[in-house]
Amino acid sequence: MNNIYINSIKQISVQQPLVDDWFEQPVFYSENYVRAIEPDYKQFFTPNEARRLGKILKRALLVSRQAMAESSVVNPGAIITGTGLGCIESTEIFLDKLVRDGEEFLNPTHFMQSTHNTIGSLIAIDTKCHSYNSTYAHKGISFECALQDAFLQILSRKIQTALVGAHDEMTPAYFTLLKKAGYFGNQKQTFAGETAVAMMLSTEKTEKTVCKIEAVEKIYGDLRLTDMRLSEIEKSEIGNLNYIMVGINGNPETDKIYFENCAKLFPNIPLLQYKNMFGESYTAPALGVYAAAICLQKGEIPDFLMCDYPICDMRHPISNDRVSKILCYNHFENKNHTFILLSK
């Protein structure tokens, strides 16, 4: 079996972009809706590029360039993208003008940038990569589908490197709709955020390697103990697991599923959280993997990542001398359960 490493990982989110400052100097929010902190794009793009590209495209292209540069990969074996909403801001602008101007004086740029696979295509054009390119738009498991695709292709020796991305933006109009539907705005519920994550996977370990990916699994339907038997996660010495990074977001109904399943499948293993820092979005699980990877790289768990919800009785003292293996567990509507096992 090939070893698969995350040799670099970069993010633009509601925390300081492109750096890991949040680990020691986190930014906390009390709002229901927070947009990503934008880097100074003038340092990275020409005026023509910055003017032509929408926000999500600039974020995706920048984190991809940074991840590739740090891992010294010029042309990845695959570019695989996960996105729940795609370029929704460009879609909204195009449709608004379509209605307002009566199908006249339309800007073709917003139309061309309105599809989900625009992100992966732009990165391929920028890197002159003619290899495998795919986009997964499967709502709350879009990122996991993209990561599993890359993971399996590397295991099957079809490729040796893969640039995996997860990108979503939250527009004011879409947030208003989700708030009316009850997804946001409730007491103690996580704020709506935005995601831009790019990671370079490789079979070769380098001096800058962040962590190792041991398993990526998806289970559809009700989660049972039998689902985990003889799986790659079970084979990866699950008994040595230190922490579980879960996607709790303050919604009692969805959080309860995490607590119940973790208590049955992984008893007495402490839980970590990340959406309290990075917010909720369709591809927020990518930020969970990012947070877990940085914890493994640094060998520490900051206090604010520990799960301290009153209904959770699985809080344990932080033991930084044994931060060597973290399981990232996410579920979407209790129908799709995903597991990503990372090790130091």
Phi, psi and chi 1 to 4 in degrees:
 res  aa     phi    psi   chi1   chi2   chi3   chi4
   1 MET       -  132.0  174.4  179.0  173.8      -
   2 ASN   -70.4  140.4  -73.4  -19.4      -      -
   3 ASN   -79.2  137.8  -69.6  -35.9      -      -
   4 ILE  -120.8  122.6  -59.1  176.9      -      -
   5 TYR  -116.5  149.4  -57.5   97.9      -      -
   6 ILE   -93.4  104.5  -61.9  178.5      -      -
   7 ASN   -86.1  -17.4  -77.9  -13.7      -      -
   8 SER  -162.9  149.2   61.5      -      -      -
   9 ILE  -151.3  130.3 -175.7  166.8      -      -
  10 LYS  -130.6  152.7  -65.1  -65.0  179.2 -178.9
  11 GLN  -141.6  148.9   58.0   80.4   26.9      -
  12 ILE  -125.8  119.2  -65.9  176.8      -      -
  13 SER  -151.6 -157.5   64.9      -      -      -
  14 VAL   -79.0   -8.5  -61.7      -      -      -
  15 GLN   -91.6  174.5  -60.6  -63.8  -41.1      -
  16 GLN   -57.6  128.2  -69.9  -61.5  -39.0      -
  17 PRO   -76.1  147.2   28.7  -34.5      -      -
  18 LEU    69.6    1.4  -55.4  176.2      -      -
  19 VAL  -133.2  171.0  -67.5      -      -      -
  20 ASP  -107.8   30.5  -55.3  -33.7      -      -
  21 ASP   -61.5  -26.3  -68.9    2.3      -      -
  22 TRP   -59.6  -23.8   61.7  -89.9      -      -
  23 PHE   -62.8  -34.9 -162.1   87.1      -      -
  24 GLU  -113.1  -24.9  -63.8  178.5   -7.9      -
  25 GLN  -131.5   71.8  -62.9  176.9  -36.7      -
  26 PRO   -71.3  152.3   27.9  -35.5      -      -
  27 VAL  -103.5  123.2 -178.8      -      -      -
  28 PHE  -103.2  146.8  -64.1   96.7      -      -
  29 TYR  -128.2  145.7  -63.0   93.9      -      -
  30 SER  -113.9   -4.6   57.8      -      -      -
  31 GLU   -76.7  165.0  -61.6   89.8  -21.2      -
  32 ASN   -87.3  -16.8  -66.4  -31.3      -      -
  33 TYR  -144.3  121.2  170.7   43.4      -      -
  34 VAL  -133.6  126.8 -177.5      -      -      -
  35 ARG   -88.1  159.5  -58.7 -145.8   71.2  169.2
  36 ALA   -63.9  150.3      -      -      -      -
  37 ILE   -80.4  116.0  -60.1  175.9      -      -
  38 GLU   -83.6  135.3  -53.6  -73.9   -3.0      -
  39 PRO   -72.4  172.4   26.4  -32.4      -      -
  40 ASP   -79.4   96.5 -176.3    5.4      -      -
  41 TYR   -66.4  -17.8  -69.0  116.7      -      -
  42 LYS   -62.5  -24.3  -66.1  178.9 -177.8  177.6
  43 GLN   -77.7  -16.5  -60.0  179.8   20.0      -
  44 PHE  -120.8  -22.4  -52.3  100.6      -      -
  45 PHE  -125.3  149.7  -63.7  110.1      -      -
  46 THR   -72.8  160.2   65.2      -      -      -
  47 PRO   -55.9  -37.7  -27.4   35.5      -      -
  48 ASN   -65.3  -42.4  -74.3  -21.1      -      -
  49 GLU   -64.3  -47.1  -74.4  179.8  -42.4      -
  50 ALA   -62.7  -36.8      -      -      -      -
  51 ARG   -74.9  -32.0 -177.7  171.6   58.2 -107.9
  52 ARG   -81.3  -30.5  177.4  171.7   53.2   87.8
  53 LEU   -95.1  142.3  -59.0  175.5      -      -
  54 GLY   -76.0  173.6      -      -      -      -
  55 LYS   -58.3  -50.1  -72.8 -177.9 -179.7  178.8
  56 ILE   -65.1  -32.8 -169.2  171.9      -      -
  57 LEU   -71.6  -38.6  -66.7  179.0      -      -
  58 LYS   -65.3  -42.0  -76.1 -171.7  -74.7 -170.4
  59 ARG   -63.0  -48.8  -64.5  171.7 -169.7  166.3
  60 ALA   -62.0  -44.2      -      -      -      -
  61 LEU   -66.3  -39.3 -171.6   55.2      -      -
  62 LEU   -69.4  -48.2 -179.6   53.7      -      -
  63 VAL   -65.0  -32.3  -67.3      -      -      -
  64 SER   -67.7  -44.9  -61.3      -      -      -
  65 ARG   -60.7  -42.7  -74.5  177.2  175.1  177.2
  66 GLN   -65.1  -43.5  -65.2  -84.4  -50.3      -
  67 ALA   -64.1  -41.1      -      -      -      -
  68 MET   -67.3  -41.6  -67.6  177.5   61.3      -
  69 ALA   -64.7  -42.5      -      -      -      -
  70 GLU   -68.1  -29.9 -171.6  168.9  -72.1      -
  71 SER   -93.4   -2.1   61.1      -      -      -
  72 SER    62.0   28.8  -59.9      -      -      -
  73 VAL  -100.5  120.4  173.8      -      -      -
  74 VAL   -88.1  -40.2  178.1      -      -      -
  75 ASN  -135.3   98.3 -159.6  -45.1      -      -
  76 PRO   -68.0  155.1   25.4  -33.7      -      -
  77 GLY   -71.3  -18.7      -      -      -      -
  78 ALA  -159.6  149.0      -      -      -      -
  79 ILE  -120.8  113.4  -63.6  174.9      -      -
  80 ILE  -126.4  126.1  -51.1  176.6      -      -
  81 THR  -121.3  141.0  -53.9      -      -      -
  82 GLY  -118.9  131.6      -      -      -      -
  83 THR  -153.0  135.5  177.2      -      -      -
  84 GLY   -84.2  -40.2      -      -      -      -
  85 LEU  -112.9  -14.7  -62.8  173.5      -      -
  86 GLY    66.5 -149.3      -      -      -      -
  87 CYS   -86.6   68.9  -54.7      -      -      -
  88 ILE   -69.2  -30.5 -172.5  172.5      -      -
  89 GLU   -66.1  -42.5 -167.8  160.4   53.8      -
  90 SER   -65.7  -36.4  -66.1      -      -      -
  91 THR   -63.2  -44.4  -56.6      -      -      -
  92 GLU   -63.0  -43.0  -73.0 -176.5   -3.9      -
  93 ILE   -62.4  -44.0  -67.2  173.3      -      -
  94 PHE   -63.4  -45.7  173.9   75.7      -      -
  95 LEU   -68.1  -37.5  -67.1  176.9      -      -
  96 ASP   -61.5  -44.8  -75.0  -16.6      -      -
  97 LYS   -68.2  -33.5  -70.5 -176.5  177.4 -179.1
  98 LEU   -61.7  -42.4 -174.6   68.0      -      -
  99 VAL   -75.0  -44.0  173.7      -      -      -
 100 ARG   -70.1  -41.0 -174.6  175.4   62.6 -109.4
 101 ASP   -97.6    4.6  -61.3  -26.8      -      -
 102 GLY    63.7   42.7      -      -      -      -
 103 GLU    66.1   23.1  -58.6 -176.0   17.2      -
 104 GLU  -121.6  155.1  -62.0  178.4   -3.8      -
 105 PHE    59.1   38.7  -48.7  111.9      -      -
 106 LEU   -81.5  144.0  -65.0  177.5      -      -
 107 ASN   -90.8  116.4 -173.2  -25.3      -      -
 108 PRO   -67.6  -21.1   24.0  -33.4      -      -
 109 THR   -60.9  -46.3  -59.0      -      -      -
 110 HIS   -66.0  -32.9  -66.3  125.2      -      -
 111 PHE   -67.8  -44.9  173.1   73.8      -      -
 112 MET   -65.6  -28.5  -68.9 -173.9  -66.4      -
 113 GLN   -96.5   13.3  -65.0 -178.6   -0.4      -
 114 SER   -93.7   -5.3   64.5      -      -      -
 115 THR   -93.2  158.3   58.6      -      -      -
 116 HIS   -65.5  -38.2  -72.6   65.3      -      -
 117 ASN   -84.0    6.5   59.7    3.1      -      -
 118 THR   -60.6  -35.9  -60.2      -      -      -
 119 ILE   -63.7  -54.3  -58.0  170.2      -      -
 120 GLY   -62.8  -36.3      -      -      -      -
 121 SER   -66.0  -41.8  -59.4      -      -      -
 122 LEU   -61.5  -43.4  175.2   66.9      -      -
 123 ILE   -64.2  -39.7  -62.2  169.4      -      -
 124 ALA   -64.4  -42.1      -      -      -      -
 125 ILE   -65.1  -41.4  -67.2  171.8      -      -
 126 ASP   -65.9  -37.9 -177.8   72.3      -      -
 127 THR   -93.0   -2.0   58.7      -      -      -
 128 LYS    55.0   41.1  -63.1  179.1  174.7   59.8
 129 CYS   -96.4  118.3  177.8      -      -      -
 130 HIS  -103.3   14.3  -58.8  -79.8      -      -
 131 SER   -85.2 -169.7  -57.2      -      -      -
 132 TYR   -53.2  131.8  179.7   83.6      -      -
 133 ASN  -141.1  122.1 -167.4  -48.8      -      -
 134 SER  -144.9  149.1 -176.8      -      -      -
 135 THR  -125.3  133.2  -63.3      -      -      -
 136 TYR  -111.1  123.5  -70.5   86.7      -      -
 137 ALA  -121.6   79.3      -      -      -      -
 138 HIS  -123.1   47.3  -62.3  -37.8      -      -
 139 LYS    50.5 -121.1  -66.9 -172.9  177.2 -179.9
 140 GLY   -75.0   -4.1      -      -      -      -
 141 ILE  -121.1   22.2   60.4  166.9      -      -
 142 SER   -61.2  -46.0  -61.0      -      -      -
 143 PHE   -65.1  -43.7  161.8   69.3      -      -
 144 GLU   -62.9  -36.0  -67.9   94.2  -39.4      -
 145 CYS   -63.9  -42.7  -70.5      -      -      -
 146 ALA   -64.6  -43.6      -      -      -      -
 147 LEU   -66.2  -40.4 -176.7   62.1      -      -
 148 GLN   -65.7  -38.0 -172.4  177.7   53.5      -
 149 ASP   -57.7  -49.8 -173.1   -7.9      -      -
 150 ALA   -63.6  -42.3      -      -      -      -
 151 PHE   -60.0  -47.0 -174.6   81.1      -      -
 152 LEU   -69.7  -36.3  -66.7  176.1      -      -
 153 GLN   -67.2  -36.1  -71.0 -151.3   51.3      -
 154 ILE   -70.1  -40.0  -66.9  176.4      -      -
 155 LEU   -62.0  -36.5  -76.5 -176.0      -      -
 156 SER   -82.2    3.6   63.0      -      -      -
 157 ARG    66.1   22.2  -55.1 -179.3 -172.2  -84.9
 158 LYS   -76.5  -31.8  -67.7 -178.4  178.4  179.4
 159 ILE  -138.2  164.2   56.8  175.5      -      -
 160 GLN  -115.1  -20.2  -67.9 -176.1  -40.8      -
 161 THR  -136.8  152.9   59.5      -      -      -
 162 ALA  -152.1  134.5      -      -      -      -
 163 LEU   -97.2  111.6  178.2   65.6      -      -
 164 VAL  -108.4  128.7  179.0      -      -      -
 165 GLY  -126.5  155.7      -      -      -      -
 166 ALA  -138.7  120.0      -      -      -      -
 167 HIS  -141.1  129.5  -50.3  -73.9      -      -
 168 ASP  -153.4  144.0  -91.2  -52.7      -      -
 169 GLU  -121.6  156.5   56.5 -171.7  -11.7      -
 170 MET  -123.5  110.6 -179.8   66.3   68.4      -
 171 THR   -85.7  156.6   64.0      -      -      -
 172 PRO   -56.7  -40.4  -26.8   35.1      -      -
 173 ALA   -65.3  -43.3      -      -      -      -
 174 TYR   -69.6  -36.5 -164.3   72.5      -      -
 175 PHE   -62.2  -40.8  168.6   74.5      -      -
 176 THR   -59.9  -41.4  -59.7      -      -      -
 177 LEU   -64.5  -45.1  -67.6  175.1      -      -
 178 LEU   -66.5  -33.8  -67.8  178.3      -      -
 179 LYS   -67.4  -41.3 -175.4  177.4  179.7 -179.8
 180 LYS   -64.1  -31.3  -70.8 -179.3  178.8  179.2
 181 ALA   -81.0   -5.1      -      -      -      -
 182 GLY    92.7    7.6      -      -      -      -
 183 TYR   -75.1  -27.7  -75.7   97.8      -      -
 184 PHE  -136.1  164.2  -63.4  105.2      -      -
 185 GLY    96.1  -10.7      -      -      -      -
 186 ASN   -77.7  157.6  -63.4  -30.7      -      -
 187 GLN   -60.2  136.0 -170.7  176.6   10.8      -
 188 LYS    67.2    6.8  -64.0 -176.0  178.4 -179.7
 189 GLN   -86.4  143.5 -163.6  161.3  -16.7      -
 190 THR   -62.4  145.8  -58.4      -      -      -
 191 PHE   -73.0  158.5   60.1   89.6      -      -
 192 ALA   -80.2  129.5      -      -      -      -
 193 GLY  -127.2 -167.9      -      -      -      -
 194 GLU  -132.6  154.5  -62.3 -177.6  -55.0      -
 195 THR  -130.5  135.2  -56.7      -      -      -
 196 ALA  -148.1  104.3      -      -      -      -
 197 VAL  -130.6  136.0  174.2      -      -      -
 198 ALA  -134.1  133.6      -      -      -      -
 199 MET  -133.8  142.4   61.6 -174.7   72.3      -
 200 MET  -102.4  116.8 -179.4   59.0   68.4      -
 201 LEU   -96.4  144.9  -51.5 -172.7      -      -
 202 SER  -155.9  155.7  176.7      -      -      -
 203 THR   -84.7  -11.1   56.9      -      -      -
 204 GLU  -102.9  131.5  -61.4  -66.2  -29.9      -
 205 LYS   -87.7  140.0 -174.0  178.1  179.3 -179.2
 206 THR  -124.5  178.8   68.1      -      -      -
 207 GLU   -66.5  -25.3  -66.3 -179.3   -4.7      -
 208 LYS   -98.6    8.2  -64.3 -177.0  178.4 -179.9
 209 THR   -54.4  132.5  -66.9      -      -      -
 210 VAL   -83.9  -51.9 -178.8      -      -      -
 211 CYS  -165.2 -179.1   66.5      -      -      -
 212 LYS  -113.6  140.9  177.8 -178.0  176.8 -178.2
 213 ILE   -97.8  119.0  -58.3 -179.6      -      -
 214 GLU   -96.3  -30.3  -66.0 -162.2   10.3      -
 215 ALA  -160.4  148.0      -      -      -      -
 216 VAL  -136.8  120.1 -179.6      -      -      -
 217 GLU  -137.2  147.5  -67.3 -162.2    8.4      -
 218 LYS  -124.9  137.5  -61.0 -162.3  -51.2  -70.8
 219 ILE  -128.5  128.3  -62.9  173.9      -      -
 220 TYR  -101.8  137.9  179.7   79.6      -      -
 221 GLY    99.1 -166.0      -      -      -      -
 222 ASP   -65.5  132.1  -65.2  -26.9      -      -
 223 LEU   -83.3  128.0 -170.2   62.0      -      -
 224 ARG  -127.6  160.1  -60.3  177.6  -60.8  -85.5
 225 LEU   -60.3  -33.9 -175.8   60.9      -      -
 226 THR   -66.4  -23.2   53.1      -      -      -
 227 ASP   -64.2  -25.9  -67.6  -33.2      -      -
 228 MET   -90.6  -12.0  -54.8  -55.8  -63.3      -
 229 ARG   -72.2  140.2  -67.9  176.9 -178.8  169.6
 230 LEU    60.7   14.7  -58.7  179.1      -      -
 231 SER   -85.2  169.8   66.8      -      -      -
 232 GLU   -63.6  -31.1  -72.1  -59.4  -36.7      -
 233 ILE   -68.0  -40.2  -69.1  179.4      -      -
 234 GLU   -66.0  -37.8 -174.3   68.3   20.4      -
 235 LYS   -68.4  -21.6  -66.2  176.0 -174.3  176.8
 236 SER   -88.7   33.0  -58.6      -      -      -
 237 GLU    55.8   60.9  -59.6  177.6    6.2      -
 238 ILE   -60.6  -21.4 -161.7   67.3      -      -
 239 GLY   -66.3  -20.1      -      -      -      -
 240 ASN   -90.5    9.2  -63.7  -31.4      -      -
 241 LEU   -65.1  134.9 -172.1   61.7      -      -
 242 ASN   -96.5  -45.3  -56.0  137.7      -      -
 243 TYR  -143.7  160.1  -64.4   93.7      -      -
 244 ILE  -123.6  120.7  -56.2  175.7      -      -
 245 MET   -90.1  112.2 -177.4   75.0   75.7      -
 246 VAL  -112.9  157.9  -66.7      -      -      -
 247 GLY   -94.1   40.8      -      -      -      -
 248 ILE   -63.4  140.9   56.0  176.4      -      -
 249 ASN  -133.6   14.9   61.6    6.6      -      -
 250 GLY    90.4   -4.9      -      -      -      -
 251 ASN   -87.0  113.3 -175.4  -32.5      -      -
 252 PRO   -55.7  -36.3  -23.0   33.3      -      -
 253 GLU   -67.3  -45.6  -66.5 -176.9    4.8      -
 254 THR   -78.6  -35.1   56.7      -      -      -
 255 ASP   -64.8  -36.8  -71.5   -4.9      -      -
 256 LYS   -58.0  -35.2 -179.5 -178.7  178.2 -178.6
 257 ILE   -64.1  -41.9  -63.1  167.8      -      -
 258 TYR   -61.1  -48.7  -74.2  113.1      -      -
 259 PHE   -64.6  -42.1  -60.5  140.9      -      -
 260 GLU   -67.1  -45.6  -70.2  179.8  -12.9      -
 261 ASN   -68.1  -39.0  -72.0  -24.6      -      -
 262 CYS   -67.4  -36.2  -72.6      -      -      -
 263 ALA   -65.2  -34.3      -      -      -      -
 264 LYS   -80.8  -44.3  -71.2 -174.0  -62.1 -177.4
 265 LEU   -87.7  -35.9  -61.0  172.5      -      -
 266 PHE  -132.3   64.4  -42.4  107.3      -      -
 267 PRO   -62.3  143.3   23.6  -33.6      -      -
 268 ASN    67.2   17.5  -57.9  -41.2      -      -
 269 ILE  -104.3  124.8  -61.7  178.0      -      -
 270 PRO   -64.5  149.6   21.0  -31.4      -      -
 271 LEU  -103.9  145.3  -56.0 -176.8      -      -
 272 LEU  -117.4  156.8  -55.8  177.5      -      -
 273 GLN  -130.6  158.7   59.2  179.7  -27.5      -
 274 TYR  -139.6  -22.1   62.3   93.1      -      -
 275 LYS   -70.1  -18.7  -69.8 -177.5  179.7  178.3
 276 ASN   -66.0  -21.6   60.2  -36.4      -      -
 277 MET  -102.5  -34.6  -61.4  -58.9  -56.0      -
 278 PHE  -111.4   -9.9  -66.7   99.6      -      -
 279 GLY    84.7  179.3      -      -      -      -
 280 GLU  -109.0  136.4  178.6   68.9  -80.2      -
 281 SER  -161.4  171.8   68.0      -      -      -
 282 TYR   -61.6  -34.2  -80.1  127.3      -      -
 283 THR  -107.9   22.7   47.7      -      -      -
 284 ALA   -57.8  -32.2      -      -      -      -
 285 PRO   -54.0  -25.3  -30.2   37.5      -      -
 286 ALA   -65.3  -34.5      -      -      -      -
 287 LEU   -72.2  -28.5  -71.0  165.1      -      -
 288 GLY   -65.8  -43.0      -      -      -      -
 289 VAL   -64.8  -41.0  170.1      -      -      -
 290 TYR   -60.1  -47.3  160.7   73.4      -      -
 291 ALA   -62.6  -43.0      -      -      -      -
 292 ALA   -64.1  -40.2      -      -      -      -
 293 ALA   -63.8  -41.4      -      -      -      -
 294 ILE   -67.8  -36.8  -61.2  -57.5      -      -
 295 CYS   -61.7  -42.1  -71.8      -      -      -
 296 LEU   -66.4  -40.1  -71.5  167.9      -      -
 297 GLN   -64.2  -41.5 -175.8 -177.4   42.4      -
 298 LYS   -85.4  -18.5  -65.5 -179.9  178.0  -66.8
 299 GLY    72.5   25.3      -      -      -      -
 300 GLU  -139.5  157.3  -60.8  179.3   26.4      -
 301 ILE  -124.0  112.8  -56.1  -69.5      -      -
 302 PRO   -68.0  151.0   17.2  -23.6      -      -
 303 ASP   -56.8  -38.0  -70.6  -24.3      -      -
 304 PHE   -71.9   -9.6   52.6   81.5      -      -
 305 LEU   -90.1  -12.8  -69.4 -174.9      -      -
 306 MET   -71.6  138.1  -69.2  -60.3  -65.0      -
 307 CYS   -74.4  120.7  175.2      -      -      -
 308 ASP  -129.5   27.6   58.0   -3.0      -      -
 309 TYR   -67.9  141.5  -83.2   64.8      -      -
 310 PRO   -57.3  -33.0  -24.4   34.0      -      -
 311 ILE   -82.4   -1.7   59.2  175.4      -      -
 312 CYS  -100.1  118.8  178.2      -      -      -
 313 ASP  -103.3   22.5   59.4   -2.8      -      -
 314 MET  -109.9   19.4  -61.0  178.4   66.8      -
 315 ARG   -74.7  131.9 -177.3  179.4  173.4   89.5
 316 HIS  -129.1  157.3  -65.0 -105.6      -      -
 317 PRO   -59.8  143.1  -20.6   31.5      -      -
 318 ILE   -73.0  128.7  -60.7  175.7      -      -
 319 SER  -122.6   93.0  178.6      -      -      -
 320 ASN   -73.6   -9.2  -72.3  -31.9      -      -
 321 ASP   -80.5   -1.7   60.9  -18.1      -      -
 322 ARG  -133.7   33.6   59.8 -177.1 -177.6   90.6
 323 VAL   -86.1   86.9 -176.0      -      -      -
 324 SER  -129.7  -16.5   60.9      -      -      -
 325 LYS  -150.4  123.7 -169.4  167.8  -68.4 -168.5
 326 ILE  -128.8  132.4  -61.0  176.7      -      -
 327 LEU  -102.8  123.9  177.6   66.3      -      -
 328 CYS   -95.4  117.7  -62.0      -      -      -
 329 TYR  -118.6  127.0  167.4   36.0      -      -
 330 ASN  -134.5  144.4  176.6   58.3      -      -
 331 HIS  -131.3  148.7   81.5   80.1      -      -
 332 PHE  -122.2  112.0 -177.9   65.3      -      -
 333 GLU    58.4   24.3  -63.6 -179.7  -11.9      -
 334 ASN    59.0   20.6 -161.7   23.2      -      -
 335 LYS  -110.6  -37.3  -64.8  179.3 -179.4  178.5
 336 ASN  -116.1  119.7  -65.5  -81.5      -      -
 337 HIS  -115.0  128.3  -59.3  -96.5      -      -
 338 THR  -123.4  144.1   59.4      -      -      -
 339 PHE  -133.4  128.2  -59.2   88.5      -      -
 340 ILE  -128.0  115.1  -58.6  167.7      -      -
 341 LEU  -100.0  120.0 -175.7   59.2      -      -
 342 LEU  -113.8  146.5  -54.2  177.2      -      -
 343 SER  -136.0  159.2   63.1      -      -      -
 344 LYS   -66.8      - -168.0  173.1 -179.2   65.2
